[in-house]
Amino acid sequence: MAATFPGNAAEITLAVANSTCSAIKAVGARYIETHDIKINYLCKSSGLLAKGIRGGAIKADIYISASRRWMEYMTKGGLVAADKVVSPWGNRLVVGAPAGSPLKLEAWNDLNTDRVKTILIGDPGTAPFGRYAKEALQRTGIWEQIKQKITTTRHITLLADRLAQSDNRTVGILFSTNLTDRLRSLYAVDPTWHPEIRYYMAPLGASETGAEASRFFEFVNGDAGREVFRSAGFDVSG
C-alpha cells in the first residue's frame, strides 16, 4: 500500500475514493521524486471511507470523495472545514461490457431487453458511481423494469474486475476512467440524467501532519496533479 522511502521520511495517509486510486498514486509517485515523504493510500468507496473516518476506525490526513454528499457528511461532522474543500476533477458514466463481448447497445432502453441479463452497479448507499447509476435509471423511468437485473458491488475496481470475467449478457455502469483493456464502452450515459459528477478533496482537521499534508494537497490541486488526472481521462476543467 505504501511506496518505499528513507527511514526518517515524513508520512501522510490518503483516504481516497476508489475510482481515483490509480491516478492519485501516480501523483504521489511524481511528488516523492522531490520530497522525502512516505505516502499511504486507503482506497475504498467514498461512503465507507467517510463513515470509517467519522467513526474513528480510519485515520487519514486527506480525504477525496467521488460525490458532494459524502464530503458534506464530513463537514457536518466537523472533520473537514468547508472553506478547505476543493473540487478539482469530474468524470462521466458509461455502460461497459467485457472486451470480447459481441453485445451492442444502441439506446439506453436496451437495458430493458432480453439481451441484457445482469446489470452491475455500485452500492448506491456508499459508492457514488452506484448512486449516479441508480439516479439515471430512475430519472429515465426504467428502474422499476430492470431492478431485478441489478447486482451491486462495494467499489468500482471490484465491479470492473467482475465485469471483465462476465458473460455476454452482462453489463456494468461505471466511470469511464475505470474502463480497462479488458472492458469496452457500449453506451455513454447522458449527464443530464444524474447530478454532475465531481470529486471533492479536503485536508482532515484531525491530521497530525498538517504541514506535510498541506504541501501534498497543494501539489495534487496544482498544475502537476491536474495533468496526471487529465491524462487518466478525468475532466479537469472545473
C-alpha positions as CSV (number, residue, x, y, z in Angstrom):
1,M,0.0,0.0,0.0
2,A,2.9,2.4,0.6
3,A,5.9,3.3,-1.5
4,T,9.5,2.8,-0.2
5,F,11.3,5.8,1.3
6,P,14.2,6.6,3.6
7,G,13.6,5.6,7.2
8,N,13.3,9.1,8.5
9,A,10.8,10.3,5.9
10,A,7.6,12.2,6.9
11,E,4.4,10.2,6.5
12,I,0.9,11.0,5.3
13,T,-2.2,8.9,4.7
14,L,-4.7,9.5,2.0
15,A,-8.3,8.2,2.2
16,V,-9.4,8.3,-1.5
17,A,-12.4,7.3,-3.5
18,N,-11.6,4.0,-5.2
19,S,-12.1,5.5,-8.7
20,T,-9.2,7.9,-8.1
21,C,-6.8,5.3,-6.6
22,S,-4.6,4.8,-9.7
23,A,-4.4,8.5,-10.6
24,I,-3.6,9.6,-7.0
25,K,-0.9,7.0,-6.8
26,A,0.6,8.4,-10.0
27,V,0.5,11.9,-8.5
28,G,2.2,10.6,-5.3
29,A,4.9,8.9,-7.3
30,R,5.7,12.2,-9.0
31,Y,5.6,14.1,-5.7
32,I,8.1,11.8,-3.9
33,E,10.7,12.5,-6.6
34,T,11.4,15.8,-4.9
35,H,10.0,15.2,-1.4
36,D,11.3,13.0,1.4
37,I,7.9,11.6,2.4
38,K,6.1,8.2,2.7
39,I,2.5,8.1,1.4
40,N,0.0,5.5,2.4
41,Y,-3.2,5.0,0.3
42,L,-6.5,3.8,1.6
43,C,-8.7,3.2,-1.5
44,K,-12.3,2.4,-0.8
45,S,-15.8,3.7,-1.7
46,S,-16.3,7.3,-0.6
47,G,-19.1,6.4,1.8
48,L,-17.1,3.6,3.6
49,L,-14.2,5.9,4.0
50,A,-16.3,8.8,5.3
51,K,-18.1,6.5,7.8
52,G,-14.8,5.0,8.9
53,I,-13.1,8.4,9.4
54,R,-16.1,9.8,11.3
55,G,-16.4,6.7,13.4
56,G,-12.7,6.7,14.3
57,A,-11.8,3.4,12.6
58,I,-9.8,5.2,9.8
59,K,-7.0,7.7,10.4
60,A,-6.1,9.9,7.5
61,D,-4.7,13.3,6.5
62,I,-6.6,14.0,3.3
63,Y,-10.0,12.8,2.1
64,I,-11.1,12.5,-1.5
65,S,-14.8,11.8,-2.2
66,A,-16.5,11.0,-5.5
67,S,-19.6,13.0,-4.5
68,R,-20.6,16.1,-2.7
69,R,-22.9,14.1,-0.4
70,W,-20.1,12.4,1.4
71,M,-17.9,15.5,1.7
72,E,-20.9,17.3,3.2
73,Y,-21.2,14.4,5.6
74,M,-17.6,15.1,6.7
75,T,-18.1,18.8,7.0
76,K,-21.3,18.4,9.1
77,G,-19.4,16.0,11.3
78,G,-16.7,18.7,12.0
79,L,-13.9,16.6,10.4
80,V,-13.4,18.9,7.4
81,A,-13.5,22.7,7.2
82,A,-16.0,23.7,4.4
83,D,-13.7,26.5,3.2
84,K,-10.9,24.0,2.6
85,V,-12.8,21.8,0.2
86,V,-11.8,21.9,-3.5
87,S,-13.3,20.1,-6.5
88,P,-10.5,19.6,-9.0
89,W,-12.0,16.9,-11.3
90,G,-15.1,15.5,-12.9
91,N,-16.0,12.2,-14.5
92,R,-18.7,10.6,-16.6
93,L,-20.7,7.3,-16.6
94,V,-20.7,4.7,-19.3
95,V,-22.3,1.3,-19.8
96,G,-19.5,-1.2,-20.2
97,A,-19.1,-4.8,-21.2
98,P,-16.3,-7.4,-21.4
99,A,-13.9,-6.5,-24.2
100,G,-14.7,-9.7,-26.1
101,S,-18.5,-9.4,-25.7
102,P,-20.4,-9.1,-29.0
103,L,-23.3,-7.3,-27.2
104,K,-24.4,-3.9,-28.7
105,L,-26.5,-1.3,-27.1
106,E,-28.0,1.3,-29.5
107,A,-30.1,3.0,-26.8
108,W,-30.4,3.3,-23.1
109,N,-33.7,1.4,-23.1
110,D,-31.9,-1.7,-24.5
111,L,-31.0,-2.4,-20.8
112,N,-34.7,-3.5,-20.5
113,T,-34.4,-6.1,-23.2
114,D,-33.6,-9.8,-23.1
115,R,-30.2,-9.1,-24.5
116,V,-29.1,-7.9,-21.0
117,K,-29.4,-10.4,-18.2
118,T,-27.4,-8.7,-15.4
119,I,-26.5,-5.1,-14.8
120,L,-23.7,-4.4,-12.3
121,I,-23.7,-1.1,-10.4
122,G,-22.0,0.1,-7.3
123,D,-23.8,0.0,-3.9
124,P,-25.9,3.2,-4.1
125,G,-25.7,3.6,-0.3
126,T,-21.9,4.0,-0.2
127,A,-20.5,4.1,-3.7
128,P,-21.2,7.3,-5.6
129,F,-20.9,5.7,-9.0
130,G,-23.7,3.4,-8.0
131,R,-25.8,6.2,-6.7
132,Y,-25.4,8.1,-10.0
133,A,-26.3,5.0,-12.0
134,K,-29.5,4.4,-9.9
135,E,-30.5,8.1,-10.3
136,A,-30.1,7.9,-14.1
137,L,-32.2,4.7,-14.2
138,Q,-34.8,6.3,-12.1
139,R,-34.9,9.6,-13.9
140,T,-35.3,7.8,-17.2
141,G,-38.2,5.7,-15.9
142,I,-36.7,2.2,-16.3
143,W,-35.5,1.4,-12.8
144,E,-38.7,-0.5,-11.8
145,Q,-38.5,-2.5,-15.0
146,I,-34.8,-3.5,-14.7
147,K,-34.1,-3.5,-10.9
148,Q,-34.4,-7.4,-10.8
149,K,-31.4,-7.5,-13.1
150,I,-29.3,-5.3,-10.8
151,T,-26.3,-6.7,-8.9
152,T,-24.3,-4.3,-6.7
153,T,-20.7,-4.3,-5.8
154,R,-18.8,-2.5,-3.0
155,H,-16.5,-0.5,-5.1
156,I,-15.6,0.3,-8.7
157,T,-12.4,-1.7,-9.2
158,L,-14.3,-4.8,-7.9
159,L,-17.0,-4.1,-10.4
160,A,-14.5,-3.7,-13.3
161,D,-12.8,-7.0,-12.4
162,R,-16.1,-8.8,-12.1
163,L,-17.4,-7.4,-15.3
164,A,-14.3,-8.4,-17.2
165,Q,-15.0,-12.0,-16.3
166,S,-18.7,-11.9,-17.0
167,D,-20.8,-13.5,-19.8
168,N,-22.0,-11.8,-23.0
169,R,-25.3,-10.7,-21.4
170,T,-23.8,-8.8,-18.5
171,V,-23.1,-5.1,-18.5
172,G,-21.9,-2.6,-15.9
173,I,-22.4,1.1,-15.3
174,L,-19.2,2.7,-14.2
175,F,-17.0,5.7,-14.5
176,S,-15.3,6.0,-17.9
177,T,-11.9,6.3,-16.2
178,N,-12.3,2.8,-14.8
179,L,-12.6,1.1,-18.1
180,T,-9.6,-1.2,-18.5
181,D,-8.2,-3.0,-21.6
182,R,-10.4,-5.9,-20.5
183,L,-13.6,-3.8,-21.0
184,R,-15.2,-1.7,-23.7
185,S,-17.7,1.1,-23.6
186,L,-21.2,0.3,-25.1
187,Y,-23.0,3.5,-24.3
188,A,-22.3,6.9,-22.8
189,V,-24.8,7.8,-20.1
190,D,-26.4,11.2,-20.7
191,P,-25.0,13.5,-18.0
192,T,-28.4,15.3,-17.6
193,W,-29.8,12.1,-16.1
194,H,-27.9,12.4,-12.9
195,P,-26.2,15.2,-10.8
196,E,-22.9,16.5,-12.1
197,I,-20.1,14.1,-11.3
198,R,-17.5,16.0,-9.4
199,Y,-14.8,14.9,-6.9
200,Y,-14.2,16.7,-3.6
201,M,-10.9,16.9,-1.8
202,A,-10.0,18.3,1.6
203,P,-7.4,18.0,4.4
204,L,-8.8,16.5,7.6
205,G,-8.8,18.7,10.6
206,A,-7.6,16.0,12.9
207,S,-4.4,15.4,10.8
208,E,-1.2,15.2,12.9
209,T,0.9,16.0,9.8
210,G,-0.7,19.3,8.9
211,A,2.2,21.0,7.1
212,E,3.2,17.9,5.1
213,A,-0.4,17.2,4.2
214,S,-1.0,20.8,3.1
215,R,2.0,20.7,0.8
216,F,0.8,17.5,-0.9
217,F,-2.7,18.8,-1.0
218,E,-1.5,21.9,-2.9
219,F,0.5,19.7,-5.3
220,V,-2.5,17.5,-6.1
221,N,-4.6,20.5,-6.7
222,G,-1.9,22.3,-8.8
223,D,-0.9,22.0,-12.4
224,A,1.2,18.8,-12.0
225,G,-1.6,17.0,-10.2
226,R,-4.3,18.1,-12.6
227,E,-2.2,17.0,-15.6
228,V,-1.9,13.5,-14.1
229,F,-5.7,13.3,-13.7
230,R,-6.3,14.8,-17.2
231,S,-4.1,12.1,-18.7
232,A,-6.1,9.5,-16.8
233,G,-9.3,10.7,-18.5
234,F,-10.8,12.9,-15.8
235,D,-12.4,16.3,-16.5
236,V,-10.1,18.9,-15.0
237,S,-11.9,21.9,-16.5
238,G,-14.0,22.7,-13.4
